[in-house]
Amino acid sequence: MFDKLTSIKAIIGKVKGHTKSQNDFLNYILGMFLSIRTRINFLQFARHSDEYNEKSCRLQFEQYVDFVAINSEYIKQKGSGRYVIAYDLSYLKKSGKSTAGTGKYCGAGPPVRSGCAQKALWGLEIGLVSVIDIGNHTAFHLDAIQTPDSQERKSKDIDLPDHCAQSILYSKDTLEKFSNYLSVDAYFAKKDFIDRILKQSELEVITRLRCDANCKYLYNGPAREGRGAPKKYDGKVDWNQPDPQYFKLAYAR
């Protein structure tokens, strides 16, 4: 425990932009996260702390903390140097209706995997940005961004892919220092999402197509004679029997 607290203090000390009171609070409260074995909330912090009361904890949590910078310092110390960026949505069960951002979401995550349930469930949703360490066969958490509810997204005239793209681009300078490859699931195989990532960052997107993707072969034959628009496509792609004339083998084991 002492080694972990020493490491936390050293990492927080390297991050610029925080006041001394913030650093002191972060050093103390992150140690509390490692020691409290029950449900963690402001009341539990106050019960286990002899330095901060509930109000002090609430006021400190209202201030901005650059957790991306803190987590980046940890990854630099513990990582192997071979990374891939990953992003996915995670569902959090929340039964109340007063918490900001609650609504019906389809993201997957504990304790209920609403994506597997094939329906939207009431709760919260967060977008998780992680750094996959290829050398150590693990992943490091970098950032978590809460998804705004449907009413807030509608008022800002953005949809969910727009919000997810902005969540990634917000930390693009940090992400590009780790890797130029971003791995996402099939939900993000959308033109608007991929085009925005490619145009506004140096990241390359790795994903797969949805099971109902409607792909067509491009027509490369001679132009037909007569009036009318030129032929663009040459039939639909059957992924069970792809036409080898249109594909080039890039890798085989």
C-alpha positions as CSV (number, residue, x, y, z in Angstrom):
1,M,0.0,0.0,0.0
2,F,2.8,2.4,0.9
3,D,4.5,1.9,-2.5
4,K,1.2,2.5,-4.3
5,L,0.6,5.8,-2.4
6,T,4.2,6.9,-3.1
7,S,3.7,6.2,-6.8
8,I,0.4,8.1,-6.8
9,K,2.0,11.1,-5.1
10,A,4.9,11.2,-7.6
11,I,2.6,11.0,-10.6
12,I,0.3,13.7,-9.4
13,G,3.3,16.0,-8.6
14,K,4.3,15.8,-12.3
15,V,1.0,17.1,-13.6
16,K,0.8,20.8,-14.1
17,G,-2.3,23.0,-13.7
18,H,-3.5,21.9,-10.2
19,T,-3.3,23.9,-7.1
20,K,-1.6,22.6,-3.9
21,S,-4.9,22.0,-2.2
22,Q,-6.0,19.9,-5.2
23,N,-2.8,17.9,-5.2
24,D,-3.2,17.3,-1.4
25,F,-6.8,16.2,-1.9
26,L,-6.0,13.9,-4.8
27,N,-3.2,12.2,-2.9
28,Y,-5.5,11.6,0.0
29,I,-8.6,10.6,-1.8
30,L,-7.0,8.2,-4.2
31,G,-5.5,6.4,-1.3
32,M,-9.0,6.2,0.2
33,F,-10.2,4.5,-3.0
34,L,-7.6,1.8,-2.4
35,S,-8.7,1.3,1.2
36,I,-12.5,1.6,1.3
37,R,-14.0,-1.8,0.6
38,T,-17.7,-0.8,0.7
39,R,-19.7,1.4,-1.6
40,I,-17.8,4.6,-2.4
41,N,-19.7,8.0,-2.2
42,F,-19.2,11.3,-0.4
43,L,-20.8,10.1,2.8
44,Q,-18.4,7.1,2.9
45,F,-15.4,9.4,2.3
46,A,-16.5,11.5,5.3
47,R,-17.0,8.4,7.5
48,H,-13.5,7.1,6.8
49,S,-11.7,10.4,6.7
50,D,-10.3,12.5,9.5
51,E,-9.3,15.4,7.2
52,Y,-12.2,16.0,4.9
53,N,-15.9,16.2,5.6
54,E,-18.7,15.5,3.1
55,K,-19.0,19.1,2.0
56,S,-15.2,19.5,1.4
57,C,-15.3,16.4,-0.8
58,R,-18.2,17.7,-2.8
59,L,-16.4,21.0,-3.3
60,Q,-13.2,19.4,-4.4
61,F,-14.9,17.1,-6.9
62,E,-16.6,20.1,-8.5
63,Q,-13.1,21.4,-9.6
64,Y,-11.6,20.3,-12.9
65,V,-8.9,17.6,-12.6
66,D,-6.9,16.6,-15.6
67,F,-7.2,12.8,-15.1
68,V,-6.0,12.2,-18.7
69,A,-2.6,13.7,-17.8
70,I,-2.5,11.8,-14.5
71,N,-3.3,8.5,-16.2
72,S,-0.9,9.3,-19.0
73,E,2.0,9.6,-16.6
74,Y,1.1,6.3,-15.0
75,I,1.0,4.6,-18.4
76,K,4.4,6.0,-19.3
77,Q,5.9,4.6,-16.2
78,K,4.3,1.1,-16.3
79,G,3.7,0.5,-20.1
80,S,5.8,-1.3,-22.6
81,G,5.7,1.4,-25.3
82,R,3.6,-0.6,-27.8
83,Y,0.1,0.7,-27.7
84,V,-3.3,0.8,-29.5
85,I,-6.0,3.2,-28.5
86,A,-9.5,1.7,-27.9
87,Y,-12.9,3.4,-27.4
88,D,-16.2,1.8,-26.4
89,L,-19.4,2.7,-24.6
90,S,-20.3,1.1,-21.2
91,Y,-23.7,1.0,-19.5
92,L,-24.0,1.7,-15.8
93,K,-27.2,0.6,-14.0
94,K,-28.9,3.5,-12.3
95,S,-32.5,3.4,-11.1
96,G,-33.0,7.0,-10.0
97,K,-34.3,9.8,-12.2
98,S,-32.7,12.8,-10.5
99,T,-29.1,12.0,-11.5
100,A,-27.9,14.1,-14.5
101,G,-27.6,12.2,-17.7
102,T,-29.9,9.2,-16.8
103,G,-31.8,7.8,-19.7
104,K,-32.2,4.6,-21.8
105,Y,-28.9,3.4,-23.3
106,C,-27.7,0.4,-25.2
107,G,-24.0,0.4,-24.3
108,A,-22.5,-2.8,-22.8
109,G,-21.0,-3.1,-19.4
110,P,-21.4,-4.4,-15.9
111,P,-23.6,-5.2,-14.0
112,V,-26.0,-5.6,-16.9
113,R,-24.9,-5.9,-20.5
114,S,-27.7,-4.0,-22.2
115,G,-26.1,-4.6,-25.6
116,C,-26.6,-8.4,-25.1
117,A,-30.1,-7.7,-23.8
118,Q,-31.0,-6.4,-27.3
119,K,-32.8,-3.4,-25.8
120,A,-32.2,-0.1,-24.2
121,L,-32.0,-0.1,-20.4
122,W,-32.4,2.8,-17.9
123,G,-29.2,4.1,-16.4
124,L,-26.1,6.0,-17.3
125,E,-23.6,5.5,-20.1
126,I,-19.9,6.5,-20.4
127,G,-17.5,6.4,-23.2
128,L,-14.2,4.7,-22.2
129,V,-10.9,5.7,-23.7
130,S,-8.2,3.1,-23.0
131,V,-4.6,2.4,-24.0
132,I,-4.1,-1.2,-25.0
133,D,-0.6,-2.3,-24.0
134,I,0.4,-4.9,-26.6
135,G,3.7,-5.8,-24.8
136,N,2.1,-6.4,-21.4
137,H,-1.2,-7.9,-22.8
138,T,-3.3,-5.5,-20.8
139,A,-5.2,-2.2,-21.1
140,F,-4.8,1.0,-19.1
141,H,-7.7,3.3,-18.5
142,L,-7.1,6.8,-19.8
143,D,-10.4,8.7,-19.7
144,A,-14.2,8.3,-19.1
145,I,-16.7,10.7,-20.6
146,Q,-20.4,10.5,-19.6
147,T,-22.9,10.4,-22.4
148,P,-25.4,13.2,-22.3
149,D,-29.1,12.1,-22.4
150,S,-31.2,12.3,-25.6
151,Q,-32.7,15.7,-24.6
152,E,-29.4,17.3,-24.1
153,R,-28.0,15.9,-27.3
154,K,-31.1,17.2,-29.1
155,S,-30.7,20.7,-27.7
156,K,-27.1,20.8,-28.9
157,D,-28.1,19.4,-32.3
158,I,-25.6,16.4,-32.0
159,D,-26.2,12.7,-32.2
160,L,-24.4,9.9,-30.3
161,P,-21.6,9.3,-33.0
162,D,-20.9,13.1,-32.9
163,H,-20.5,13.0,-29.2
164,C,-18.3,9.9,-29.3
165,A,-16.1,11.5,-32.0
166,Q,-15.7,14.7,-30.0
167,S,-14.8,12.7,-26.8
168,I,-11.9,11.1,-28.7
169,L,-10.8,14.3,-30.4
170,Y,-10.8,16.2,-27.1
171,S,-7.7,14.1,-26.1
172,K,-6.2,13.6,-29.6
173,D,-2.9,15.2,-28.7
174,T,-2.4,12.8,-25.8
175,L,-3.7,9.8,-27.8
176,E,-1.4,10.5,-30.8
177,K,1.6,10.3,-28.4
178,F,0.7,6.7,-27.6
179,S,-0.5,5.4,-30.9
180,N,-1.9,6.4,-34.3
181,Y,-4.4,3.5,-34.3
182,L,-7.9,3.7,-32.8
183,S,-9.8,0.5,-32.4
184,V,-13.6,0.7,-32.1
185,D,-16.5,-1.9,-32.6
186,A,-18.9,-2.2,-35.5
187,Y,-21.3,0.4,-34.1
188,F,-18.8,3.1,-35.1
189,A,-18.4,1.9,-38.7
190,K,-20.2,5.0,-39.9
191,K,-18.9,7.4,-42.5
192,D,-19.5,10.6,-40.6
193,F,-17.7,9.2,-37.5
194,I,-14.7,7.8,-39.4
195,D,-14.4,10.9,-41.7
196,R,-14.3,13.2,-38.7
197,I,-11.7,11.2,-36.9
198,L,-9.5,11.0,-40.0
199,K,-9.8,14.7,-40.9
200,Q,-9.3,16.2,-37.4
201,S,-6.6,13.9,-36.1
202,E,-3.7,11.6,-37.2
203,L,-5.6,8.5,-35.9
204,E,-6.3,5.6,-38.2
205,V,-9.6,3.8,-37.4
206,I,-9.6,0.0,-37.0
207,T,-13.1,-1.5,-36.9
208,R,-15.3,-4.0,-38.7
209,L,-18.5,-3.7,-40.7
210,R,-21.9,-4.3,-39.2
211,C,-23.6,-7.7,-40.0
212,D,-26.2,-5.9,-42.1
213,A,-23.7,-3.7,-44.1
214,N,-24.8,-3.3,-47.7
215,C,-21.5,-3.4,-49.6
216,K,-21.2,-3.3,-53.4
217,Y,-18.4,-3.9,-55.9
218,L,-17.3,-0.9,-57.8
219,Y,-17.7,-1.2,-61.6
220,N,-14.4,-1.1,-63.4
221,G,-15.5,-2.3,-66.8
222,P,-15.9,-0.3,-70.0
223,A,-18.3,2.6,-70.1
224,R,-21.6,1.8,-71.8
225,E,-22.6,3.5,-74.9
226,G,-25.6,5.8,-75.2
227,R,-27.2,8.3,-72.9
228,G,-27.6,8.0,-69.1
229,A,-25.4,8.0,-66.0
230,P,-22.3,5.7,-66.1
231,K,-22.5,2.4,-64.2
232,K,-21.1,2.7,-60.7
233,Y,-21.6,-0.7,-59.1
234,D,-21.1,-4.3,-60.2
235,G,-23.3,-6.3,-57.8
236,K,-23.6,-6.8,-54.1
237,V,-20.8,-8.3,-52.0
238,D,-21.4,-11.8,-50.7
239,W,-19.0,-12.2,-47.8
240,N,-19.4,-16.0,-47.8
241,Q,-18.2,-16.1,-51.4
242,P,-16.2,-12.9,-52.1
243,D,-15.0,-12.3,-55.6
244,P,-11.2,-12.6,-55.6
245,Q,-10.8,-10.2,-58.5
246,Y,-11.8,-7.3,-56.2
247,F,-9.7,-8.2,-53.2
248,K,-6.0,-8.5,-52.5
249,L,-4.6,-10.9,-49.9
250,A,-2.8,-8.8,-47.4
251,Y,-1.9,-11.4,-44.8
252,A,-2.2,-15.2,-44.4
253,R,-1.0,-17.4,-41.6
